[in-house]
Amino acid sequence: MAATKIGDIRAKSADELNTMLLDLRKEQFNLRFQRATGQLEALSRIKQVRRDIARVKTIIGERAQSAAPKA
């Protein structure tokens, strides 16, 4: 599975982003568990998921910052 493109993430609503973030964190947990038990074959997937989480959190933060009232 390829990394998520930033344009696809920006097109999602806030609820979809939160759902996506939750799914990615669950996947990250499962990948870490598989790695610890020696069952993980695609080690590069851990890096992809970690970066996808960062992308989603960046977009959520940008939207929160733009929605916040300016002093």
Predicted model as a PDB file, atoms N, CA, C, CB and O in Angstrom, pLDDT in the B-factor column:
MODEL        1                                                                  
ATOM      1  N   MET A   1       0.838  -1.173   0.000  1.00 56.00           N  
ATOM      2  CA  MET A   1       0.000   0.000   0.000  1.00 56.00           C  
ATOM      3  C   MET A   1       0.889   1.245   0.000  1.00 56.00           C  
ATOM      4  CB  MET A   1      -0.957  -0.007   1.216  1.00 56.00           C  
ATOM      5  O   MET A   1       1.808   1.360   0.812  1.00 56.00           O  
ATOM      6  N   ALA A   2       0.616   2.152  -0.894  1.00 65.00           N  
ATOM      7  CA  ALA A   2       1.433   3.351  -1.022  1.00 65.00           C  
ATOM      8  C   ALA A   2       1.026   4.389   0.024  1.00 65.00           C  
ATOM      9  CB  ALA A   2       1.308   3.939  -2.439  1.00 65.00           C  
ATOM     10  O   ALA A   2      -0.059   4.330   0.603  1.00 65.00           O  
ATOM     11  N   ALA A   3       1.920   5.324   0.243  1.00 69.00           N  
ATOM     12  CA  ALA A   3       1.642   6.395   1.196  1.00 69.00           C  
ATOM     13  C   ALA A   3       0.489   7.244   0.676  1.00 69.00           C  
ATOM     14  CB  ALA A   3       2.904   7.270   1.437  1.00 69.00           C  
ATOM     15  O   ALA A   3       0.293   7.374  -0.533  1.00 69.00           O  
ATOM     16  N   THR A   4      -0.259   7.810   1.588  1.00 76.00           N  
ATOM     17  CA  THR A   4      -1.392   8.644   1.238  1.00 76.00           C  
ATOM     18  C   THR A   4      -0.894   9.982   0.703  1.00 76.00           C  
ATOM     19  CB  THR A   4      -2.318   8.850   2.456  1.00 76.00           C  
ATOM     20  O   THR A   4       0.048  10.567   1.239  1.00 76.00           O  
ATOM     21  N   LYS A   5      -1.527  10.451  -0.344  1.00 86.00           N  
ATOM     22  CA  LYS A   5      -1.138  11.735  -0.919  1.00 86.00           C  
ATOM     23  C   LYS A   5      -1.776  12.871  -0.124  1.00 86.00           C  
ATOM     24  CB  LYS A   5      -1.548  11.817  -2.411  1.00 86.00           C  
ATOM     25  O   LYS A   5      -2.890  12.744   0.383  1.00 86.00           O  
ATOM     26  N   ILE A   6      -1.059  13.964  -0.026  1.00 89.00           N  
ATOM     27  CA  ILE A   6      -1.503  15.096   0.779  1.00 89.00           C  
ATOM     28  C   ILE A   6      -2.794  15.701   0.219  1.00 89.00           C  
ATOM     29  CB  ILE A   6      -0.405  16.163   0.845  1.00 89.00           C  
ATOM     30  O   ILE A   6      -3.626  16.192   0.981  1.00 89.00           O  
ATOM     31  N   GLY A   7      -2.963  15.669  -1.087  1.00 90.00           N  
ATOM     32  CA  GLY A   7      -4.193  16.189  -1.693  1.00 90.00           C  
ATOM     33  C   GLY A   7      -5.410  15.387  -1.284  1.00 90.00           C  
ATOM     34  O   GLY A   7      -6.489  15.945  -1.086  1.00 90.00           O  
ATOM     35  N   ASP A   8      -5.242  14.080  -1.156  1.00 91.00           N  
ATOM     36  CA  ASP A   8      -6.344  13.228  -0.720  1.00 91.00           C  
ATOM     37  C   ASP A   8      -6.720  13.525   0.726  1.00 91.00           C  
ATOM     38  CB  ASP A   8      -5.972  11.750  -0.875  1.00 91.00           C  
ATOM     39  O   ASP A   8      -7.895  13.497   1.092  1.00 91.00           O  
ATOM     40  N   ILE A   9      -5.722  13.808   1.534  1.00 92.00           N  
ATOM     41  CA  ILE A   9      -5.981  14.104   2.942  1.00 92.00           C  
ATOM     42  C   ILE A   9      -6.677  15.456   3.080  1.00 92.00           C  
ATOM     43  CB  ILE A   9      -4.666  14.092   3.752  1.00 92.00           C  
ATOM     44  O   ILE A   9      -7.616  15.596   3.864  1.00 92.00           O  
ATOM     45  N   ARG A  10      -6.223  16.438   2.327  1.00 93.00           N  
ATOM     46  CA  ARG A  10      -6.821  17.779   2.408  1.00 93.00           C  
ATOM     47  C   ARG A  10      -8.287  17.784   1.960  1.00 93.00           C  
ATOM     48  CB  ARG A  10      -6.018  18.762   1.553  1.00 93.00           C  
ATOM     49  O   ARG A  10      -9.060  18.637   2.395  1.00 93.00           O  
ATOM     50  N   ALA A  11      -8.672  16.844   1.098  1.00 94.00           N  
ATOM     51  CA  ALA A  11     -10.036  16.791   0.585  1.00 94.00           C  
ATOM     52  C   ALA A  11     -11.020  16.208   1.595  1.00 94.00           C  
ATOM     53  CB  ALA A  11     -10.074  15.980  -0.685  1.00 94.00           C  
ATOM     54  O   ALA A  11     -12.231  16.292   1.387  1.00 94.00           O  
ATOM     55  N   LYS A  12     -10.536  15.629   2.665  1.00 94.00           N  
ATOM     56  CA  LYS A  12     -11.406  14.977   3.648  1.00 94.00           C  
ATOM     57  C   LYS A  12     -11.941  15.974   4.665  1.00 94.00           C  
ATOM     58  CB  LYS A  12     -10.655  13.858   4.364  1.00 94.00           C  
ATOM     59  O   LYS A  12     -11.343  17.020   4.918  1.00 94.00           O  
ATOM     60  N   SER A  13     -13.091  15.616   5.244  1.00 94.00           N  
ATOM     61  CA  SER A  13     -13.684  16.453   6.283  1.00 94.00           C  
ATOM     62  C   SER A  13     -12.987  16.174   7.618  1.00 94.00           C  
ATOM     63  CB  SER A  13     -15.217  16.196   6.394  1.00 94.00           C  
ATOM     64  O   SER A  13     -12.170  15.259   7.722  1.00 94.00           O  
ATOM     65  N   ALA A  14     -13.317  16.963   8.624  1.00 94.00           N  
ATOM     66  CA  ALA A  14     -12.698  16.807   9.940  1.00 94.00           C  
ATOM     67  C   ALA A  14     -13.021  15.441  10.543  1.00 94.00           C  
ATOM     68  CB  ALA A  14     -13.163  17.922  10.883  1.00 94.00           C  
ATOM     69  O   ALA A  14     -12.151  14.806  11.140  1.00 94.00           O  
ATOM     70  N   ASP A  15     -14.259  14.988  10.392  1.00 96.00           N  
ATOM     71  CA  ASP A  15     -14.639  13.673  10.925  1.00 96.00           C  
ATOM     72  C   ASP A  15     -13.881  12.555  10.215  1.00 96.00           C  
ATOM     73  CB  ASP A  15     -16.156  13.453  10.783  1.00 96.00           C  
ATOM     74  O   ASP A  15     -13.429  11.602  10.849  1.00 96.00           O  
ATOM     75  N   GLU A  16     -13.746  12.678   8.907  1.00 96.00           N  
ATOM     76  CA  GLU A  16     -13.003  11.670   8.147  1.00 96.00           C  
ATOM     77  C   GLU A  16     -11.534  11.653   8.552  1.00 96.00           C  
ATOM     78  CB  GLU A  16     -13.130  11.933   6.639  1.00 96.00           C  
ATOM     79  O   GLU A  16     -10.919  10.589   8.621  1.00 96.00           O  
ATOM     80  N   LEU A  17     -10.969  12.829   8.822  1.00 96.00           N  
ATOM     81  CA  LEU A  17      -9.576  12.901   9.253  1.00 96.00           C  
ATOM     82  C   LEU A  17      -9.387  12.233  10.607  1.00 96.00           C  
ATOM     83  CB  LEU A  17      -9.112  14.355   9.317  1.00 96.00           C  
ATOM     84  O   LEU A  17      -8.415  11.507  10.816  1.00 96.00           O  
ATOM     85  N   ASN A  18     -10.310  12.477  11.519  1.00 97.00           N  
ATOM     86  CA  ASN A  18     -10.200  11.850  12.839  1.00 97.00           C  
ATOM     87  C   ASN A  18     -10.338  10.339  12.746  1.00 97.00           C  
ATOM     88  CB  ASN A  18     -11.260  12.412  13.786  1.00 97.00           C  
ATOM     89  O   ASN A  18      -9.640   9.605  13.446  1.00 97.00           O  
ATOM     90  N   THR A  19     -11.233   9.872  11.888  1.00 97.00           N  
ATOM     91  CA  THR A  19     -11.395   8.431  11.672  1.00 97.00           C  
ATOM     92  C   THR A  19     -10.142   7.847  11.045  1.00 97.00           C  
ATOM     93  CB  THR A  19     -12.617   8.145  10.781  1.00 97.00           C  
ATOM     94  O   THR A  19      -9.691   6.768  11.431  1.00 97.00           O  
ATOM     95  N   MET A  20      -9.586   8.553  10.087  1.00 97.00           N  
ATOM     96  CA  MET A  20      -8.371   8.095   9.414  1.00 97.00           C  
ATOM     97  C   MET A  20      -7.209   8.027  10.411  1.00 97.00           C  
ATOM     98  CB  MET A  20      -8.016   9.033   8.232  1.00 97.00           C  
ATOM     99  O   MET A  20      -6.427   7.077  10.394  1.00 97.00           O  
ATOM    100  N   LEU A  21      -7.102   9.025  11.266  1.00 97.00           N  
ATOM    101  CA  LEU A  21      -6.037   9.050  12.271  1.00 97.00           C  
ATOM    102  C   LEU A  21      -6.171   7.868  13.227  1.00 97.00           C  
ATOM    103  CB  LEU A  21      -6.066  10.377  13.057  1.00 97.00           C  
ATOM    104  O   LEU A  21      -5.179   7.228  13.576  1.00 97.00           O  
ATOM    105  N   LEU A  22      -7.388   7.586  13.644  1.00 98.00           N  
ATOM    106  CA  LEU A  22      -7.625   6.457  14.536  1.00 98.00           C  
ATOM    107  C   LEU A  22      -7.246   5.140  13.859  1.00 98.00           C  
ATOM    108  CB  LEU A  22      -9.096   6.423  14.977  1.00 98.00           C  
ATOM    109  O   LEU A  22      -6.610   4.283  14.473  1.00 98.00           O  
ATOM    110  N   ASP A  23      -7.635   4.982  12.600  1.00 97.00           N  
ATOM    111  CA  ASP A  23      -7.298   3.765  11.856  1.00 97.00           C  
ATOM    112  C   ASP A  23      -5.789   3.608  11.689  1.00 97.00           C  
ATOM    113  CB  ASP A  23      -7.973   3.780  10.483  1.00 97.00           C  
ATOM    114  O   ASP A  23      -5.254   2.508  11.827  1.00 97.00           O  
ATOM    115  N   LEU A  24      -5.110   4.710  11.393  1.00 97.00           N  
ATOM    116  CA  LEU A  24      -3.656   4.654  11.225  1.00 97.00           C  
ATOM    117  C   LEU A  24      -2.959   4.302  12.532  1.00 97.00           C  
ATOM    118  CB  LEU A  24      -3.131   5.987  10.699  1.00 97.00           C  
ATOM    119  O   LEU A  24      -1.979   3.557  12.531  1.00 97.00           O  
ATOM    120  N   ARG A  25      -3.451   4.826  13.636  1.00 98.00           N  
ATOM    121  CA  ARG A  25      -2.840   4.507  14.933  1.00 98.00           C  
ATOM    122  C   ARG A  25      -3.056   3.041  15.301  1.00 98.00           C  
ATOM    123  CB  ARG A  25      -3.416   5.412  16.034  1.00 98.00           C  
ATOM    124  O   ARG A  25      -2.179   2.402  15.882  1.00 98.00           O  
ATOM    125  N   LYS A  26      -4.238   2.512  14.956  1.00 98.00           N  
ATOM    126  CA  LYS A  26      -4.486   1.090  15.191  1.00 98.00           C  
ATOM    127  C   LYS A  26      -3.556   0.236  14.340  1.00 98.00           C  
ATOM    128  CB  LYS A  26      -5.952   0.740  14.889  1.00 98.00           C  
ATOM    129  O   LYS A  26      -3.005  -0.761  14.806  1.00 98.00           O  
ATOM    130  N   GLU A  27      -3.389   0.648  13.074  1.00 97.00           N  
ATOM    131  CA  GLU A  27      -2.480  -0.084  12.195  1.00 97.00           C  
ATOM    132  C   GLU A  27      -1.047  -0.013  12.723  1.00 97.00           C  
ATOM    133  CB  GLU A  27      -2.550   0.475  10.763  1.00 97.00           C  
ATOM    134  O   GLU A  27      -0.322  -1.007  12.688  1.00 97.00           O  
ATOM    135  N   GLN A  28      -0.645   1.149  13.206  1.00 97.00           N  
ATOM    136  CA  GLN A  28       0.696   1.302  13.754  1.00 97.00           C  
ATOM    137  C   GLN A  28       0.896   0.379  14.954  1.00 97.00           C  
ATOM    138  CB  GLN A  28       0.948   2.761  14.155  1.00 97.00           C  
ATOM    139  O   GLN A  28       1.943  -0.256  15.085  1.00 97.00           O  
ATOM    140  N   PHE A  29      -0.091   0.306  15.814  1.00 97.00           N  
ATOM    141  CA  PHE A  29      -0.008  -0.588  16.966  1.00 97.00           C  
ATOM    142  C   PHE A  29       0.144  -2.040  16.513  1.00 97.00           C  
ATOM    143  CB  PHE A  29      -1.254  -0.434  17.856  1.00 97.00           C  
ATOM    144  O   PHE A  29       0.991  -2.773  17.024  1.00 97.00           O  
ATOM    145  N   ASN A  30      -0.682  -2.445  15.550  1.00 97.00           N  
ATOM    146  CA  ASN A  30      -0.616  -3.824  15.056  1.00 97.00           C  
ATOM    147  C   ASN A  30       0.734  -4.124  14.414  1.00 97.00           C  
ATOM    148  CB  ASN A  30      -1.737  -4.083  14.050  1.00 97.00           C  
ATOM    149  O   ASN A  30       1.276  -5.216  14.587  1.00 97.00           O  
ATOM    150  N   LEU A  31       1.278  -3.161  13.675  1.00 97.00           N  
ATOM    151  CA  LEU A  31       2.586  -3.359  13.047  1.00 97.00           C  
ATOM    152  C   LEU A  31       3.681  -3.488  14.101  1.00 97.00           C  
ATOM    153  CB  LEU A  31       2.905  -2.197  12.091  1.00 97.00           C  
ATOM    154  O   LEU A  31       4.569  -4.331  13.976  1.00 97.00           O  
ATOM    155  N   ARG A  32       3.619  -2.656  15.137  1.00 96.00           N  
ATOM    156  CA  ARG A  32       4.612  -2.750  16.208  1.00 96.00           C  
ATOM    157  C   ARG A  32       4.510  -4.094  16.929  1.00 96.00           C  
ATOM    158  CB  ARG A  32       4.433  -1.597  17.210  1.00 96.00           C  
ATOM    159  O   ARG A  32       5.523  -4.686  17.303  1.00 96.00           O  
ATOM    160  N   PHE A  33       3.289  -4.566  17.117  1.00 96.00           N  
ATOM    161  CA  PHE A  33       3.085  -5.851  17.777  1.00 96.00           C  
ATOM    162  C   PHE A  33       3.648  -6.981  16.910  1.00 96.00           C  
ATOM    163  CB  PHE A  33       1.583  -6.084  18.063  1.00 96.00           C  
ATOM    164  O   PHE A  33       4.316  -7.882  17.418  1.00 96.00           O  
ATOM    165  N   GLN A  34       3.378  -6.929  15.605  1.00 96.00           N  
ATOM    166  CA  GLN A  34       3.899  -7.947  14.685  1.00 96.00           C  
ATOM    167  C   GLN A  34       5.421  -7.931  14.662  1.00 96.00           C  
ATOM    168  CB  GLN A  34       3.349  -7.725  13.266  1.00 96.00           C  
ATOM    169  O   GLN A  34       6.058  -8.983  14.619  1.00 96.00           O  
ATOM    170  N   ARG A  35       5.996  -6.745  14.691  1.00 96.00           N  
ATOM    171  CA  ARG A  35       7.460  -6.640  14.681  1.00 96.00           C  
ATOM    172  C   ARG A  35       8.060  -7.241  15.949  1.00 96.00           C  
ATOM    173  CB  ARG A  35       7.893  -5.169  14.540  1.00 96.00           C  
ATOM    174  O   ARG A  35       9.092  -7.909  15.896  1.00 96.00           O  
ATOM    175  N   ALA A  36       7.416  -7.005  17.076  1.00 96.00           N  
ATOM    176  CA  ALA A  36       7.925  -7.523  18.343  1.00 96.00           C  
ATOM    177  C   ALA A  36       7.852  -9.048  18.402  1.00 96.00           C  
ATOM    178  CB  ALA A  36       7.146  -6.921  19.504  1.00 96.00           C  
ATOM    179  O   ALA A  36       8.689  -9.688  19.038  1.00 96.00           O  
ATOM    180  N   THR A  37       6.855  -9.624  17.742  1.00 96.00           N  
ATOM    181  CA  THR A  37       6.714 -11.080  17.760  1.00 96.00           C  
ATOM    182  C   THR A  37       7.415 -11.744  16.585  1.00 96.00           C  
ATOM    183  CB  THR A  37       5.250 -11.458  17.755  1.00 96.00           C  
ATOM    184  O   THR A  37       7.396 -12.969  16.462  1.00 96.00           O  
ATOM    185  N   GLY A  38       8.034 -10.947  15.721  1.00 94.00           N  
ATOM    186  CA  GLY A  38       8.788 -11.499  14.599  1.00 94.00           C  
ATOM    187  C   GLY A  38       7.947 -11.911  13.410  1.00 94.00           C  
ATOM    188  O   GLY A  38       8.413 -12.675  12.566  1.00 94.00           O  
ATOM    189  N   GLN A  39       6.719 -11.425  13.320  1.00 95.00           N  
ATOM    190  CA  GLN A  39       5.830 -11.800  12.227  1.00 95.00           C  
ATOM    191  C   GLN A  39       5.785 -10.776  11.106  1.00 95.00           C  
ATOM    192  CB  GLN A  39       4.452 -12.016  12.753  1.00 95.00           C  
ATOM    193  O   GLN A  39       5.216 -11.052  10.050  1.00 95.00           O  
ATOM    194  N   LEU A  40       6.366  -9.610  11.306  1.00 92.00           N  
ATOM    195  CA  LEU A  40       6.271  -8.537  10.318  1.00 92.00           C  
ATOM    196  C   LEU A  40       7.254  -8.766   9.188  1.00 92.00           C  
ATOM    197  CB  LEU A  40       6.523  -7.176  10.969  1.00 92.00           C  
ATOM    198  O   LEU A  40       8.441  -8.999   9.417  1.00 92.00           O  
ATOM    199  N   GLU A  41       6.746  -8.696   7.962  1.00 92.00           N  
ATOM    200  CA  GLU A  41       7.603  -8.873   6.792  1.00 92.00           C  
ATOM    201  C   GLU A  41       7.922  -7.548   6.114  1.00 92.00           C  
ATOM    202  CB  GLU A  41       6.943  -9.811   5.799  1.00 92.00           C  
ATOM    203  O   GLU A  41       9.039  -7.348   5.637  1.00 92.00           O  
ATOM    204  N   ALA A  42       6.950  -6.645   6.069  1.00 93.00           N  
ATOM    205  CA  ALA A  42       7.137  -5.366   5.384  1.00 93.00           C  
ATOM    206  C   ALA A  42       7.516  -4.291   6.405  1.00 93.00           C  
ATOM    207  CB  ALA A  42       5.847  -4.959   4.608  1.00 93.00           C  
ATOM    208  O   ALA A  42       6.656  -3.556   6.890  1.00 93.00           O  
ATOM    209  N   LEU A  43       8.799  -4.205   6.722  1.00 93.00           N  
ATOM    210  CA  LEU A  43       9.256  -3.222   7.706  1.00 93.00           C  
ATOM    211  C   LEU A  43       9.046  -1.790   7.242  1.00 93.00           C  
ATOM    212  CB  LEU A  43      10.717  -3.442   8.014  1.00 93.00           C  
ATOM    213  O   LEU A  43       8.884  -0.889   8.066  1.00 93.00           O  
ATOM    214  N   SER A  44       9.047  -1.570   5.939  1.00 95.00           N  
ATOM    215  CA  SER A  44       8.882  -0.215   5.422  1.00 95.00           C  
ATOM    216  C   SER A  44       7.482   0.333   5.681  1.00 95.00           C  
ATOM    217  CB  SER A  44       9.176  -0.189   3.934  1.00 95.00           C  
ATOM    218  O   SER A  44       7.276   1.547   5.652  1.00 95.00           O  
ATOM    219  N   ARG A  45       6.522  -0.547   5.933  1.00 96.00           N  
ATOM    220  CA  ARG A  45       5.150  -0.104   6.190  1.00 96.00           C  
ATOM    221  C   ARG A  45       5.070   0.701   7.487  1.00 96.00           C  
ATOM    222  CB  ARG A  45       4.200  -1.312   6.258  1.00 96.00           C  
ATOM    223  O   ARG A  45       4.238   1.601   7.603  1.00 96.00           O  
ATOM    224  N   ILE A  46       5.919   0.389   8.454  1.00 96.00           N  
ATOM    225  CA  ILE A  46       5.938   1.137   9.715  1.00 96.00           C  
ATOM    226  C   ILE A  46       6.263   2.601   9.431  1.00 96.00           C  
ATOM    227  CB  ILE A  46       6.973   0.528  10.708  1.00 96.00           C  
ATOM    228  O   ILE A  46       5.621   3.501   9.972  1.00 96.00           O  
ATOM    229  N   LYS A  47       7.250   2.832   8.591  1.00 96.00           N  
ATOM    230  CA  LYS A  47       7.659   4.194   8.239  1.00 96.00           C  
ATOM    231  C   LYS A  47       6.544   4.915   7.484  1.00 96.00           C  
ATOM    232  CB  LYS A  47       8.946   4.168   7.391  1.00 96.00           C  
ATOM    233  O   LYS A  47       6.291   6.094   7.733  1.00 96.00           O  
ATOM    234  N   GLN A  48       5.881   4.220   6.569  1.00 96.00           N  
ATOM    235  CA  GLN A  48       4.794   4.824   5.806  1.00 96.00           C  
ATOM    236  C   GLN A  48       3.645   5.243   6.715  1.00 96.00           C  
ATOM    237  CB  GLN A  48       4.292   3.855   4.741  1.00 96.00           C  
ATOM    238  O   GLN A  48       3.106   6.341   6.579  1.00 96.00           O  
ATOM    239  N   VAL A  49       3.277   4.372   7.633  1.00 97.00           N  
ATOM    240  CA  VAL A  49       2.166   4.671   8.541  1.00 97.00           C  
ATOM    241  C   VAL A  49       2.526   5.840   9.444  1.00 97.00           C  
ATOM    242  CB  VAL A  49       1.801   3.434   9.389  1.00 97.00           C  
ATOM    243  O   VAL A  49       1.697   6.718   9.685  1.00 97.00           O  
ATOM    244  N   ARG A  50       3.761   5.857   9.945  1.00 97.00           N  
ATOM    245  CA  ARG A  50       4.184   6.948  10.812  1.00 97.00           C  
ATOM    246  C   ARG A  50       4.119   8.289  10.071  1.00 97.00           C  
ATOM    247  CB  ARG A  50       5.608   6.692  11.334  1.00 97.00           C  
ATOM    248  O   ARG A  50       3.704   9.298  10.641  1.00 97.00           O  
ATOM    249  N   ARG A  51       4.518   8.292   8.836  1.00 96.00           N  
ATOM    250  CA  ARG A  51       4.484   9.536   8.057  1.00 96.00           C  
ATOM    251  C   ARG A  51       3.054   9.935   7.697  1.00 96.00           C  
ATOM    252  CB  ARG A  51       5.318   9.386   6.782  1.00 96.00           C  
ATOM    253  O   ARG A  51       2.731  11.122   7.664  1.00 96.00           O  
ATOM    254  N   ASP A  52       2.196   8.946   7.426  1.00 96.00           N  
ATOM    255  CA  ASP A  52       0.788   9.252   7.163  1.00 96.00           C  
ATOM    256  C   ASP A  52       0.123   9.863   8.396  1.00 96.00           C  
ATOM    257  CB  ASP A  52       0.035   7.981   6.730  1.00 96.00           C  
ATOM    258  O   ASP A  52      -0.684  10.786   8.278  1.00 96.00           O  
ATOM    259  N   ILE A  53       0.462   9.348   9.574  1.00 97.00           N  
ATOM    260  CA  ILE A  53      -0.064   9.927  10.813  1.00 97.00           C  
ATOM    261  C   ILE A  53       0.380  11.382  10.935  1.00 97.00           C  
ATOM    262  CB  ILE A  53       0.409   9.111  12.047  1.00 97.00           C  
ATOM    263  O   ILE A  53      -0.415  12.249  11.300  1.00 97.00           O  
ATOM    264  N   ALA A  54       1.629  11.645  10.633  1.00 96.00           N  
ATOM    265  CA  ALA A  54       2.139  13.021  10.697  1.00 96.00           C  
ATOM    266  C   ALA A  54       1.422  13.923   9.700  1.00 96.00           C  
ATOM    267  CB  ALA A  54       3.650  13.045  10.429  1.00 96.00           C  
ATOM    268  O   ALA A  54       1.120  15.076  10.008  1.00 96.00           O  
ATOM    269  N   ARG A  55       1.152  13.403   8.512  1.00 96.00           N  
ATOM    270  CA  ARG A  55       0.440  14.202   7.504  1.00 96.00           C  
ATOM    271  C   ARG A  55      -0.958  14.573   7.991  1.00 96.00           C  
ATOM    272  CB  ARG A  55       0.346  13.431   6.171  1.00 96.00           C  
ATOM    273  O   ARG A  55      -1.376  15.725   7.883  1.00 96.00           O  
ATOM    274  N   VAL A  56      -1.670  13.595   8.525  1.00 96.00           N  
ATOM    275  CA  VAL A  56      -3.033  13.837   8.990  1.00 96.00           C  
ATOM    276  C   VAL A  56      -3.019  14.828  10.154  1.00 96.00           C  
ATOM    277  CB  VAL A  56      -3.711  12.512   9.414  1.00 96.00           C  
ATOM    278  O   VAL A  56      -3.836  15.748  10.192  1.00 96.00           O  
ATOM    279  N   LYS A  57      -2.100  14.647  11.099  1.00 97.00           N  
ATOM    280  CA  LYS A  57      -2.030  15.560  12.239  1.00 97.00           C  
ATOM    281  C   LYS A  57      -1.663  16.978  11.799  1.00 97.00           C  
ATOM    282  CB  LYS A  57      -1.013  15.050  13.261  1.00 97.00           C  
ATOM    283  O   LYS A  57      -2.124  17.951  12.397  1.00 97.00           O  
ATOM    284  N   THR A  58      -0.843  17.098  10.766  1.00 96.00           N  
ATOM    285  CA  THR A  58      -0.476  18.420  10.242  1.00 96.00           C  
ATOM    286  C   THR A  58      -1.700  19.131   9.677  1.00 96.00           C  
ATOM    287  CB  THR A  58       0.613  18.292   9.156  1.00 96.00           C  
ATOM    288  O   THR A  58      -1.914  20.312   9.948  1.00 96.00           O  
ATOM    289  N   ILE A  59      -2.504  18.413   8.892  1.00 96.00           N  
ATOM    290  CA  ILE A  59      -3.702  19.011   8.296  1.00 96.00           C  
ATOM    291  C   ILE A  59      -4.697  19.396   9.393  1.00 96.00           C  
ATOM    292  CB  ILE A  59      -4.361  18.032   7.286  1.00 96.00           C  
ATOM    293  O   ILE A  59      -5.296  20.470   9.335  1.00 96.00           O  
ATOM    294  N   ILE A  60      -4.876  18.533  10.382  1.00 96.00           N  
ATOM    295  CA  ILE A  60      -5.781  18.849  11.497  1.00 96.00           C  
ATOM    296  C   ILE A  60      -5.294  20.107  12.215  1.00 96.00           C  
ATOM    297  CB  ILE A  60      -5.874  17.653  12.495  1.00 96.00           C  
ATOM    298  O   ILE A  60      -6.095  20.976  12.558  1.00 96.00           O  
ATOM    299  N   GLY A  61      -3.995  20.205  12.442  1.00 95.00           N  
ATOM    300  CA  GLY A  61      -3.436  21.385  13.102  1.00 95.00           C  
ATOM    301  C   GLY A  61      -3.570  22.648  12.275  1.00 95.00           C  
ATOM    302  O   GLY A  61      -3.844  23.719  12.816  1.00 95.00           O  
ATOM    303  N   GLU A  62      -3.381  22.534  10.978  1.00 94.00           N  
ATOM    304  CA  GLU A  62      -3.524  23.700  10.103  1.00 94.00           C  
ATOM    305  C   GLU A  62      -4.964  24.206  10.138  1.00 94.00           C  
ATOM    306  CB  GLU A  62      -3.108  23.352   8.651  1.00 94.00           C  
ATOM    307  O   GLU A  62      -5.209  25.410  10.205  1.00 94.00           O  
ATOM    308  N   ARG A  63      -5.907  23.274  10.093  1.00 94.00           N  
ATOM    309  CA  ARG A  63      -7.320  23.688  10.115  1.00 94.00           C  
ATOM    310  C   ARG A  63      -7.692  24.301  11.463  1.00 94.00           C  
ATOM    311  CB  ARG A  63      -8.239  22.485   9.813  1.00 94.00           C  
ATOM    312  O   ARG A  63      -8.465  25.258  11.512  1.00 94.00           O  
ATOM    313  N   ALA A  64      -7.160  23.769  12.543  1.00 93.00           N  
ATOM    314  CA  ALA A  64      -7.456  24.329  13.859  1.00 93.00           C  
ATOM    315  C   ALA A  64      -6.870  25.727  13.995  1.00 93.00           C  
ATOM    316  CB  ALA A  64      -6.913  23.417  14.966  1.00 93.00           C  
ATOM    317  O   ALA A  64      -7.486  26.619  14.577  1.00 93.00           O  
ATOM    318  N   GLN A  65      -5.674  25.902  13.452  1.00 92.00           N  
ATOM    319  CA  GLN A  65      -5.016  27.209  13.544  1.00 92.00           C  
ATOM    320  C   GLN A  65      -5.746  28.254  12.690  1.00 92.00           C  
ATOM    321  CB  GLN A  65      -3.540  27.098  13.100  1.00 92.00           C  
ATOM    322  O   GLN A  65      -5.885  29.406  13.102  1.00 92.00           O  
ATOM    323  N   SER A  66      -6.207  27.854  11.514  1.00 91.00           N  
ATOM    324  CA  SER A  66      -6.909  28.807  10.648  1.00 91.00           C  
ATOM    325  C   SER A  66      -8.306  29.133  11.185  1.00 91.00           C  
ATOM    326  CB  SER A  66      -7.015  28.246   9.223  1.00 91.00           C  
ATOM    327  O   SER A  66      -8.840  30.210  10.922  1.00 91.00           O  
ATOM    328  N   ALA A  67      -8.891  28.204  11.934  1.00 87.00           N  
ATOM    329  CA  ALA A  67     -10.219  28.424  12.490  1.00 87.00           C  
ATOM    330  C   ALA A  67     -10.174  29.250  13.787  1.00 87.00           C  
ATOM    331  CB  ALA A  67     -10.896  27.084  12.749  1.00 87.00           C  
ATOM    332  O   ALA A  67     -11.176  29.845  14.182  1.00 87.00           O  
ATOM    333  N   ALA A  68      -9.015  29.281  14.439  1.00 82.00           N  
ATOM    334  CA  ALA A  68      -8.894  30.015  15.690  1.00 82.00           C  
ATOM    335  C   ALA A  68      -8.978  31.524  15.429  1.00 82.00           C  
ATOM    336  CB  ALA A  68      -7.566  29.658  16.399  1.00 82.00           C  
ATOM    337  O   ALA A  68      -8.413  32.015  14.452  1.00 82.00           O  
ATOM    338  N   PRO A  69      -9.672  32.251  16.289  1.00 79.00           N  
ATOM    339  CA  PRO A  69      -9.759  33.718  16.112  1.00 79.00           C  
ATOM    340  C   PRO A  69      -8.406  34.364  16.360  1.00 79.00           C  
ATOM    341  CB  PRO A  69     -10.819  34.330  17.067  1.00 79.00           C  
ATOM    342  O   PRO A  69      -7.649  33.956  17.240  1.00 79.00           O  
ATOM    343  N   LYS A  70      -8.128  35.371  15.568  1.00 77.00           N  
ATOM    344  CA  LYS A  70      -6.857  36.077  15.710  1.00 77.00           C  
ATOM    345  C   LYS A  70      -6.981  37.160  16.760  1.00 77.00           C  
ATOM    346  CB  LYS A  70      -6.410  36.681  14.369  1.00 77.00           C  
ATOM    347  O   LYS A  70      -8.015  37.819  16.871  1.00 77.00           O  
ATOM    348  N   ALA A  71      -5.930  37.339  17.523  1.00 68.00           N  
ATOM    349  CA  ALA A  71      -5.964  38.312  18.627  1.00 68.00           C  
ATOM    350  C   ALA A  71      -5.845  39.727  18.142  1.00 68.00           C  
ATOM    351  CB  ALA A  71      -4.861  38.033  19.611  1.00 68.00           C  
ATOM    352  O   ALA A  71      -5.857  40.658  18.947  1.00 68.00           O  
TER     353      ALA A  71                                                      
ENDMDL                                                                          
END                                                                             
